[in-house]
């Protein structure tokens, strides 16, 4: 019986668990995470307009884990030993014959005054804070933007910021309050959303212009104050700032021999193998992978990597050479509360379809379809 540990209960971790159980009905699988709970982060964009309540996006995993015959070990990981065969936690250590790391990354919060901002992808509490802050405002400037990890170009998550931007704009329109607010979008990149493709960049900027959203692009961010955003291109007023920093590795990586990229993530190959380690794999935001500069940090990509990691780990456990490479693919609907723009990109094509009500409802349908397997 194979003993396999998975670290993390996010998109990559649960995809790894599903694929493992399907491929190996008798394997002993342990999921290491503080709680047997999954947060559907894509749905947090709908918390400020009250299209979703926080509890709707927190899914207990007890039934899913019971069905899958997967043991949940409630602990936080603090390190690795024995080349990955032992996972050190804040409880007892866990041993394994194979390991898949799906713990995600952490946001780089080093800019001066960043405590005055809200990072939307910090989860449900952050989205709830955004909802409550906007509800208390009668007028003012709301600034929304993102940056990356300068040492890891792919380690950024800009897509959700466009959704918060367009969603909040639409929410204020529906409330009859939009005329009382100035919305400003900012980023150091001169072409925001470039990884979505040139057509998407043009579409996003056109949409901002149509909605009367001001832009502050191409200037390095220096810091924040309680009422402003400071960049090398000048300072502008902001009464509420939503900011998504770049991503780096978790602190516990420092207590391991895991190979790290310059940006602090775990170095892996296109088979998701952690470089220089046996039967240790990584999927999702925690990893630094070879690929095109537009390769996204998103749930869909994390699941594709998890699928490859499972296939290759099982090959390695059988004494075979891992050969399955993950597919590089970007697929998303940039939602705007009552409509959405579909974007898809592969090495061969880039598809961008304009804002339509259909795509908003498709995104909601996908949420229902995705979550039903865990409920």
C-alpha positions in Angstrom: 0.0 0.0 0.0 1.4 3.4 -1.0 1.6 6.1 1.6 1.2 9.5 0.0 1.0 12.9 1.7 -0.6 16.0 0.1 0.1 19.4 1.7 -2.7 21.9 1.2 -6.5 21.8 0.7 -6.8 24.4 -2.1 -7.5 23.8 -5.8 -4.2 22.0 -6.4 -4.4 19.9 -3.2 -8.0 18.7 -3.8 -7.3 18.0 -7.5 -4.3 15.9 -6.4 -6.4 14.0 -3.9 -9.2 13.3 -6.4 -6.8 12.1 -9.1 -4.8 10.0 -6.7 -7.8 8.2 -5.3 -9.1 7.5 -8.8 -5.7 6.1 -9.9 -4.9 4.2 -6.7 -8.0 2.9 -4.9 -6.0 1.3 -2.1 -3.4 4.0 -1.5 -3.1 5.5 2.0 -3.6 9.2 1.3 -3.1 11.9 4.0 -4.2 15.5 3.4 -2.3 17.9 5.7 -4.1 21.2 6.3 -5.1 23.2 9.3 -8.8 22.6 8.6 -10.8 20.2 6.6 -12.1 23.2 4.6 -12.0 24.6 1.1 -12.4 28.3 0.3 -13.7 29.0 -3.2 -11.6 32.1 -3.7 -13.0 33.0 -7.2 -16.4 33.6 -5.6 -15.0 36.3 -3.2 -15.5 38.9 -6.0 -19.2 38.6 -5.4 -19.1 39.2 -1.6 -18.9 43.1 -1.9 -22.1 43.3 -4.0 -23.7 40.7 -1.7 -24.2 38.2 -4.5 -22.5 35.7 -2.2 -22.4 35.4 1.6 -19.1 34.4 3.1 -20.4 31.0 4.4 -21.5 30.0 0.9 -17.8 30.0 -0.2 -16.5 28.0 2.8 -16.9 24.3 2.0 -16.5 21.6 4.7 -14.5 18.7 3.3 -15.5 16.0 5.8 -18.0 14.3 3.5 -15.7 14.5 0.5 -12.7 13.1 2.5 -14.9 10.3 3.9 -16.1 9.3 0.4 -12.5 9.4 -1.0 -11.2 7.5 2.1 -8.6 10.2 2.6 -7.3 10.9 6.1 -7.2 14.6 7.2 -4.3 15.5 9.4 -5.2 18.9 11.0 -1.8 20.6 11.3 0.3 23.4 9.9 3.5 22.4 8.1 6.7 23.8 9.5 9.4 21.9 7.5 10.6 18.8 5.8 13.2 16.2 6.6 14.7 13.0 5.0 14.6 14.4 1.5 10.8 15.0 1.8 10.0 11.6 3.3 9.1 13.3 6.6 6.8 16.3 6.9 7.3 18.3 10.0 4.2 20.0 11.5 3.2 21.8 14.6 2.0 18.4 15.8 3.7 15.1 15.2 5.7 14.5 12.0 4.1 12.6 9.1 6.1 10.1 7.0 5.4 9.2 3.4 6.6 7.3 0.3 5.5 10.2 -2.0 4.8 13.9 -1.4 2.9 16.5 -3.4 3.2 20.1 -2.1 0.1 22.2 -2.9 0.3 24.7 -0.1 0.2 27.9 -2.3 2.4 30.9 -1.8 2.2 34.1 0.2 1.9 37.7 -0.8 4.9 40.0 -0.6 3.9 42.6 1.9 7.0 44.8 2.2 6.0 48.1 0.6 5.8 51.0 3.1 2.3 51.5 4.3 0.9 48.3 2.8 -1.0 47.8 6.1 -3.3 50.6 4.8 -4.4 48.4 1.9 -6.7 45.4 1.6 -5.4 42.3 -0.4 -8.6 40.8 -1.9 -7.1 37.3 -2.4 -6.3 37.1 1.3 -9.6 35.4 1.4 -13.2 35.8 2.7 -12.3 38.1 5.6 -10.6 40.6 3.1 -13.6 40.5 0.8 -16.0 41.0 3.7 -13.9 44.0 4.8 -14.1 45.5 1.3 -17.9 45.0 1.4 -18.2 46.7 4.8 -15.9 49.6 4.0 -17.7 50.5 0.8 -21.0 50.3 2.5 -19.8 52.9 5.0 -18.5 55.3 2.3 -20.8 58.0 0.9 -18.2 59.2 -1.6 -14.5 59.3 -2.3 -11.8 57.6 -4.4 -11.3 53.8 -4.5 -8.0 52.7 -5.9 -7.4 49.2 -7.1 -4.2 47.7 -8.5 -1.6 44.9 -8.5 2.1 44.3 -8.9 4.3 41.3 -9.3 7.4 39.6 -7.8 10.3 41.3 -9.6 12.3 38.1 -9.3 9.5 35.8 -10.5 7.5 37.4 -13.4 4.8 34.6 -13.4 4.2 35.0 -9.6 1.4 37.5 -9.8 -2.4 37.4 -9.7 -3.9 40.3 -11.6 -7.1 38.8 -13.0 -9.1 39.0 -9.7 -8.3 42.8 -9.5 -10.0 43.4 -12.8 -13.0 41.6 -11.5 -13.1 43.6 -8.3 -12.7 46.8 -10.3 -15.5 46.1 -12.8 -17.7 44.5 -10.2 -17.4 47.4 -7.7 -18.1 49.8 -10.6 -21.2 48.0 -11.5 -22.3 47.6 -7.9 -22.1 51.3 -7.4 -24.0 51.9 -10.6 -26.8 49.6 -9.4 -26.8 51.4 -6.0 -27.1 54.8 -7.7 -23.9 55.9 -6.0 -21.4 55.7 -8.9 -21.4 59.4 -9.5 -20.1 60.0 -6.0 -17.0 57.9 -6.5 -13.8 58.1 -8.5 -12.3 54.7 -9.4 -8.6 54.5 -10.2 -6.8 51.4 -11.5 -3.0 51.3 -11.0 -0.1 49.0 -11.8 3.6 49.3 -12.6 3.0 47.5 -15.8 2.3 49.8 -18.8 0.0 47.1 -20.4 -2.1 45.7 -17.6 -3.3 42.1 -18.2 -0.6 41.4 -20.7 -0.5 37.7 -19.8 -4.1 37.5 -21.0 -2.9 38.5 -24.5 -2.7 41.8 -26.5 -6.4 41.6 -27.4 -7.4 41.3 -23.8 -5.2 44.3 -22.8 -7.0 46.5 -25.4 -10.3 45.2 -24.3 -9.7 45.8 -20.6 -8.4 49.4 -21.2 -11.4 50.1 -23.5 -13.8 48.8 -20.8 -12.1 51.0 -18.2 -12.5 54.1 -20.4 -16.2 53.3 -21.1 -16.9 53.0 -17.4 -15.0 56.3 -16.5 -12.3 54.5 -14.6 -9.1 56.4 -14.4 -5.7 54.7 -14.9 -2.2 55.2 -13.4 0.0 52.8 -15.4 3.7 52.1 -15.8 5.0 53.7 -12.6 6.8 51.7 -9.9 4.9 51.7 -6.6 6.7 53.4 -3.7 4.2 52.9 -0.9 0.9 53.8 0.6 -0.6 56.0 3.2 -4.0 55.9 4.8 -5.3 58.2 2.1 -3.0 57.9 -0.9 -1.0 55.7 -3.3 2.6 56.8 -3.9 4.4 55.9 -7.1 7.4 57.1 -9.0 5.0 58.8 -11.4 3.4 60.8 -8.6 1.0 60.4 -5.7 -2.8 60.3 -5.9 -5.6 60.3 -3.4 -7.3 57.1 -2.3 -9.8 56.6 0.5 -9.9 52.9 0.0 -7.0 51.0 -1.6 -7.3 47.4 -2.8 -3.8 46.0 -3.8 -2.6 42.6 -4.9 1.1 42.2 -4.4 3.3 39.6 -6.0 3.7 36.1 -4.7 6.6 34.3 -3.1 7.2 31.1 -1.1 5.9 30.2 2.3 8.1 30.9 5.3 8.4 27.2 6.2 10.3 26.6 2.9 13.2 28.1 4.7 13.3 25.1 7.1 13.8 22.7 4.2 16.3 21.6 1.5 13.8 22.5 -1.2 15.4 24.1 -4.2 14.2 27.7 -4.5 13.9 30.0 -7.5 15.2 33.5 -7.3 11.7 34.6 -6.4 11.4 32.2 -3.5 9.2 29.5 -5.0 10.0 25.8 -5.3 11.9 25.0 -8.5 10.3 22.2 -10.5 10.4 20.8 -14.0 7.5 20.5 -16.5 6.7 17.1 -15.0 6.2 19.0 -11.6 9.1 17.2 -10.0 10.9 19.2 -7.4 14.5 19.5 -8.7 17.0 17.1 -7.1 14.4 15.3 -4.9 12.9 11.8 -5.3 9.1 11.4 -5.2 8.5 15.0 -4.2 6.3 17.1 -6.5 4.7 20.5 -6.4 1.6 22.0 -8.0 0.0 25.5 -8.0 1.3 28.8 -6.6 4.1 27.2 -4.5 6.0 26.1 -7.6 8.3 27.9 -10.1 7.8 26.1 -13.4 9.3 26.3 -16.9 6.9 27.8 -19.4 6.0 30.9 -21.4 6.0 34.3 -19.6 2.2 34.4 -19.7 1.8 31.2 -17.8 -0.8 32.1 -15.1 -1.1 31.5 -11.4 -4.7 30.5 -11.4 -6.9 27.6 -10.2 -7.2 26.0 -13.6 -3.4 25.9 -14.1 -2.9 24.5 -10.6 -5.3 21.6 -11.3 -3.5 20.8 -14.6 -0.2 20.7 -12.6 -1.7 18.6 -9.9 -2.9 16.1 -12.5 0.6 15.8 -14.0 2.1 15.5 -10.5 -0.1 12.6 -9.5 0.6 10.7 -12.8 4.3 11.2 -12.5 4.6 10.4 -8.8 2.8 7.1 -9.3 5.1 6.3 -12.3 8.1 7.0 -10.0 6.7 4.8 -7.3 6.4 2.0 -9.9 10.0 2.5 -10.8 9.2 4.1 -14.1 10.4 7.4 -15.6 7.9 10.2 -15.1 6.9 11.5 -18.6 3.6 13.5 -18.3 4.1 17.2 -18.8 1.4 19.6 -17.6 -0.5 21.5 -20.3 0.0 25.3 -20.3 -3.4 26.9 -20.6 -5.1 30.1 -19.4 -8.9 30.1 -19.3 -10.9 32.7 -17.4 -14.0 34.8 -17.4 -13.3 38.3 -16.3 -16.6 39.0 -14.5 -18.2 42.4 -14.1 -21.2 41.4 -11.9 -23.8 41.3 -14.6 -21.6 40.4 -17.6 -18.2 38.9 -18.4 -15.4 38.7 -20.9 -14.0 35.3 -21.8 -10.3 34.9 -22.3 -8.4 31.7 -23.3 -4.8 31.4 -24.2 -2.5 28.5 -25.2 0.8 28.4 -27.0 -1.2 28.1 -30.2 -4.0 30.6 -29.9 -5.4 33.5 -27.9 -9.2 33.9 -27.8 -10.9 37.0 -26.4 -14.7 37.3 -26.5 -16.3 40.6 -25.4 -18.5 41.4 -22.4 -21.8 39.4 -22.5 -24.3 38.5 -19.9 -24.0 34.9 -20.9 -20.4 34.7 -19.5 -21.5 36.0 -16.1 -24.0 33.2 -15.8 -21.6 30.6 -17.1 -19.2 31.6 -14.3 -21.9 31.1 -11.8 -22.9 27.8 -13.3 -19.3 26.7 -13.2 -19.1 27.6 -9.5 -22.1 25.3 -8.8 -20.7 22.5 -10.9 -17.3 22.7 -9.3 -18.4 22.9 -5.7 -21.0 20.1 -5.9 -18.3 17.4 -5.8 -17.1 18.7 -2.4 -20.5 19.4 -0.8 
